[in-house]
Each structure stands twice: as structure tokens, then as C-alpha cells.
Amino acid sequence: MIKVTVWNEFYHERTEENIKAVYPDGIHAAIAGFLGKNDDIVCRTATLEDPECGLTQDVIDDTDVLIWWGHMRHGEVPDSVVERVKTAVHAGMGLIVLHSGHHSKIFRALMGTPCNLSWRENGDMERVWTVDPSHPIAQGIGRYFELEHEEVYAEPFSIPNPDELVFAGWYEGGELFRSGCCYKRGYGHIFYFQPGHESYPTFYNENVQRIITNAVRWAKPDFRKVIDCPNVSKIETKA
């Protein structure tokens, strides 16, 4: 079984009625709901309001893949939690960062860049193009799919060049965006996926659900070991 923890800021759904109407139990519950239908995936959820943001060392040690959605309260995630997650990714835990999680402390820490972008929110249609149809995350996805409404994210996007670019977004206003980016940091696999604005039912879209499910299977650890810095004895000795 792949053990997934879905982390969500869980702010908009509790404070704005129009967003609560879309995700009444929170974005984390919606994601855990479709992932949990798979026989090889088991989910738990965690939110900002939980003790230690729900990401205690015991939880992290028991997580194969962490999914992260945040927006307005990035700064409230304690640095100690960020460091705990970063260490786990370096040691092999998978990380999937969704939508406005590009500005989360953990994504910025792992990218080493500001992760800034251009944006506009006016309900544009987005066409998500499959750039690499051979990639495991793209399996079952056609040449493109469309989201009736999404928040516009546009280049330039101040991230390191992706190790692999799986998807790119085009918006009806003409903007382009690298919307599905893969990285490896230490032993851990990272996937950033742009769709998922809180005002729109993006996480109910079957293509989005398939991509996130594929990404969980892709990001699960191949190998897990804390990267340490030991003082070792020499192997060869003179007779």
C-alpha cells in the first residue's frame, strides 16, 4: 500500500460560503476521497490547525507521499515543520505540490528560488496539454483536456528548469504556463501541478484525479534513507 498524507491549509472552505459549497469537507477531503478508491493507496489528512500542522515526525515517517495545498497562510507553517518535511523528501518521501502551493515554504525551500509567477483570476478556460505522453504521470490522459474555469498562472515562473515537463497550460487570454513539473531532490520525487484553484471544482475533474493518482504512484519512494554525513574508517589498510 502507498501511504499518502493530504495536507491542506483548510482556510477558505471554513471562511467563505461560496468555496465551502464547492468543497464542503475541504479540498483535502475531496482529494483523499478519490485517492482512497484505489486498492493500492491509503490516505490520511492533515491541516494547518492540527498540532504541528498534523505533520509530526511519526506521521512523516509513516508517509510515502505527501500532497500539499496552501494559499493564504503559508507563513504560519512553522519552520520546524518545513525542515522536517524537507529532510523526509531528501530521504526519499514523495511530494506533490498543488496550485498555489508554489509559494509554500516547503516548495520554495526545495526549489531554492522565489517560485513567483504572473496570475489573473477571472474564470478563464484552461487547456492543459500533455507535453510528454510517455511519462508515467501522463498515462490515461489524452493529447489535451480542458478545464472550463481556472485561475490563470502565467510565465515567467521563477522555478529551476524541471527535470521533466509533463504538462503545459494555455489559457483563453493567451497565457502559457509550465503546469506539470517533475524534480528529484535527494532521493525524493517532487511533482508540481498547477490546476486546483479553490473556487472551482477542479479536483472533481476525472483527468485531474487521474493525474494526481498517477503522480502518487510515480512519487512513491524507490529508496528511503536519511542523507547523513558520517565519519568513516578507510577500507584499505597497509599490510
N, C-alpha and C positions, 0 to 999 in steps of 0.2 A: 504494500500500500504506500502511496505517496502522501505524506502528511503535510497538509497545506494550512497555513495561518493567513487569514484575510484580515488585514488591518485597515481601518477606516477612521478618519477624523471624527465622523458622525456628528457633525455640527449643523449643516444646512437642513438635514432631514428632521432635526428636532426643533429648529427655529423658524423655518419658512414653510408655510402650509402648501404652497404650490409644489415644492420639492418633496415634501412628505407624501403628497398624493402620488408622485411617481415611484418613490422608494419608501413605502410606509414603515418598513422594518430596517431601513438603512441600506446603503449601497453594499456594505459588507455582507448583509444577509442575502441580497439578490445574487451576488457572486458565489457565495458559499452554497446557495440553493441549487444552481445549475451544475457547479463542480461536483457536488455531493451525489449527483445522479450517476456518476461514473463508478464502476465497480473497483477501480484501482486508485481512487482518490478519497481521502477522508479529510474533512475540514473542521477547523475551529475558527472563531472570530475574536478580534481584539479591537479596542477603541482607545482614543486619547484619554477618556475619562477613567479607564481601568487603572488600578495600581501599576506603576511602572509602564503605563500605556499598554498593559496586557502583554508586554514583551519581556517577561522575566527571563533569567538565564535558563530556568527549567523549560519554559515554553520554546525559547530559541533552540535549545539542544534537541527538542522533540519536533522541530520543524524542518522539513525538507525544502519547501518553497514558501517564501513569504511574499504576499501580494500587498501592495501599498497604494492607498488612495488618500490624498490630503489636498487641502486647498488654502483655507484662510488662517490656519493655526499652526503652520509649520514651526514657527519659533517656539511653540510651547512643548515640543518634544524635547525632553532633556538630552543634553549632550552625552550623558552616560548611556542612555538607551541607543542613541545613534552609534556610539562606539561599539556597543555590544553587537548590534546588527552588522556593522561593517566588519568586525572580526569574524563573525559567523559566515559572511559572504566570502571573505578571503579564505576561509577554511572549507568552503565547498557548498554552503547553503545557497539555493537559487533565490533570485529576487526578481519580481515582476512589478514594475512601476507604471501606474496608470495615470493618464491625463495630466492634471495639474500637480501630480507628484513630481513633475520635472523640477519643481522648486523646493522639494523636500530636502531637509538637511542630509538625509542618507544618500539620495541620488547625487546631490552636489558633492558630497564628500567622496563618493566613489568615482565620479567623473573628473573631479579636480578643476571644474570650470563653473562659471555662473549659471549655466543652463537657461539663459534668458532667450526670449523669443518675441515675436510680434503676435498680437491677438485682436480679435473682434468678436463680440457676441451679439449676433442679430438673426440667428436661426438659419444660417446658410446651409445648403445641401453640401455634403462632403462625398466625394468619390474616392474610395480607398483602393489604390492599385496594388496588385501583387507584383513586386519587383523581382522576387526570387521564388518562382513556383516550386523549385526543388527543395526548398528549406522545410525542415520538419514542422515549423510553426505555420507554414502556409498550406499544409495538406488539407484537402477538402474545400479550399477557398478557390473561387473562380478567378478569372482574369482581373476582375474588379467587383466591388459591391458598393452600394450607395446607402448613406445614412441621410434620411430626409432633413434632419436638423442636427447640427453640431456647432460647438464653439470653434471659431477659426483660430488655428495656430499656424503661424507663417514663418518662413525663413527670413532672416538668418536665425538659426537655432544654435546657440553657443555651447555645443557639446563636442567632445572629441569625435573624430571620424569613426562611425560604427565599424566594428569588426565585420558585421554582416548587416546589410539593409534589406529587410524583408518586405516592408510596405511603404508606400508614399501616398500622401493625401493631396487631393486637388479640391478646391472649393469654388463655388459658383461665382465668387468675386474675383477669381483668377489666382489666388494664392496657392503656393506649393509648400509641402512640409514633409520632412522625414518622419513618418508616423509609426514605423516599426523597426526599432534598432536593437541589435544584439551586441553584447560585450562579454568579455571574461575579465574578472578581477581576481587575482589569486587563483584559487581552484573553483570559484563560483561563477555561474552563468547569470547574466542580467539581461532582461528584455524590457525595453521601454515601449509602451503602446499608447498612442495619443488619444483615440476616441474615449469618451466617458464623462462628458460634462454632466453635472448633477441635475440640470433642468430637463434633460432629455432622456428618453427610455433606451439609451444606447445599450445598456447591459442586458436587455431583453432580446436584442438582435441575434439571430442564430449564427451569423458569421462572426460577430464579436465573441460570442460564447465559445465557438469552436476555436478561434484563435487563442483565447486565454487558456482553454483546456489543453490545446496543443503546446502552448508555452509552458504550462506546468510540467508536462511530460518531458519537454526539452530541457527545462532548467533544473530538474531533479539532480541531486548530486551524483557525479560519476565517482567521486573520491572525496573523503572528508577528513581533514586533519588540520589542526591549528598550525599556522605557519610560525614557527618559533626560531630562535637564534641560538642553538646550543653550542657549547664549547666541547669539541670532540677530541678524542685521542687519535693520534696518527695510526694508520693501518699497518704500514710497512715499518719494520724496525731492522736495524743492522744486526747481523749475526754476532 
